[in-house]
Amino acid sequence: MFKKIVFVTAWAVAALSPSLVLAADDARAAIHITANIPNKQFHVQPRDPEFGKNEVMHYNPVSKRLSPVRQMFDVKNTDGSVHAYIDGSNWLDNGRNRPIFIAVMFNNVYLNHLPQEVVDDATSTPGMTAEMHLSAPISITPSQSGFYTGNFTVVFDAVPRVSL
């Protein structure tokens, strides 16, 4: 009789506690969250929050060129001008063939690795919209076939107004 009570009790506990039974397997979901909240004095943000994550330049076999990538940005600096530069290599590469140069323009200013003014003080103070334009200015040769990727960052600096 005692063995029956112990068996029934153990069975009831197992049946009523699914977490104990299911603890052998579990599933996990990694969650990565970012939030970029601009301040009132300075911000440079793309209108499309997904911009820069998975951009594609499509190959046109007739023109032998890659399609450009364009994005509008909201820009504001109430304390001066905005400068920009490229951090990293603005080339597409596949590790085998000749890399493909990517020209980067912001607000009609070609960017390189040195900071330069892209929005002046008077224009950036109230805020404005500016376009970023990425293009491959050179035609693609037949020897450049393959899957190309590239990663670089455009850095925007708030440059304070100089008072004399």
N, C-alpha and C positions, 0 to 999 in steps of 0.2 A: 504494500500500500504506500509506504513512504517513497519508494522508487517511482511510483506512478505520479505522486504529487510533485516530486522534483522534476520529472520529465514534462508534465503538463505546464508547470510554472515556467520552466526554461523555454518551452515552445511558445507560450503566451508572450513572454518578454521579447523573444525574437520576432514574433509576428507583429507586435505592437510598436516596435522600435525599428523602423525601416532604415534609420540613419546608421544603426549598428551593422545591419546586414549589407548596406550599400557602401560602406566606408572603404571597401577593397578597391573600388574604382572611383575616380573623380575626373572632372573636366575643368579646365581653366581657360580663361579668356584674358589675354594681355590687353590692357587698355593704356593707350598713350594719348594724353590730352594736352593741347596747347591753347593758349588764349593770348592774343595780342591786342591790348586795349590802348589806343593812342592817347597821348595827353593833349591838352588844348594848345600847347605851345608848338609842338613839333610832331609831325608824322609824315611818312611816305608809305602808302599802302595800296596794293593792287585792288581794283574794284572787284575782281573775281577772287575770292579767298582760296580757290583751288589752284590759282596760277603758280607755276613753277614746280608743281609736283610731278606731273607726267606730260610734259609738252612734247609734241611731235612735229617734226619738219618733214613734210611729204616730198618725195622725189618726183619731179616732172620729167619723163623721158624725152619729151619733145624739146623743152628748153634746156635740159640737163642741169636744172637748178633745184634747190630745196626751197619749199614754201617758207615764207617768213612767219614768225610768231610775233603777235602784237598784243599789248595789254595796256589798258588805261589805269593810271594811278592817281590817287588823291594826295596832294602835296601841300604841306603848310609848315611854316616856321615863322612865328610871330617875333622872333628875336634876331633875325638876320636872313642870310641866304642858305641855299642847299647845295652841297657839293656831292659828287658821286665818283666811285671808281670800282674797278673789277678786282675781286680777290679770287685768285685761282686762275686756271687756264681756260680761256674761252675758245677751246677747240673741241671738235667732235673727234673721237678716236675709236678704232676697233682693234688696236693692238697689232695689226698686220700691215695695213695699207697707209698711204699718206693721210695724215689728219686733215680735217676740214675746219678752216677758220670761221668763227662766228663773230660778226660785227654786232656790237651792242650800242644802240642809240637810246638816249633818254632825253625827251624834250628837245629833239633835233640836235643833240650834242653827242658826238662819238665818244664813247668811254674807253679808257685804257686803264693801266695800273697806277696811274697818278691821279689824286683827287683834283677835280675841276668843277667849276660852277655849272650847275644844270638849271637852277632857278634863282633869279636875283632876289634881293631883299624886298623890293617894292612889290614884286609879283607873288612871292611866297607868304607875305604877311597876311593878306586876307584869305589865302588858300586858293588853289587852282587845280586843274586837271592836266596831266601830262601823259604822253604815250611812251611806252618802252617798245622798241622795235628790234627784234633779233633776226639777223639774216646771214646767209652764206653768200658773200658777194662774188665768189669765183665759181665758174661752172664745174660740175663734177665730171671727172674723167672716167672712162671705162675701167681703169685699174683700181678705182676706189669703191668697188662693190663690197657689200657686207653690211653688218649691223653696227652702227656707230652710236656712241653715247658720250655725254659730256656733263660735267658738274662744275659750276662756278657760282660765285655770289656777287651781287652788286651791293656795295655798301653805300649808304646815304648818310652824310654828316650834316648836322645842324651847325652852321658857321655863324658865330655871333656877330652882330653889328658892331662896327668899330666906331667909337665915339671919340671925337677930337676935342 
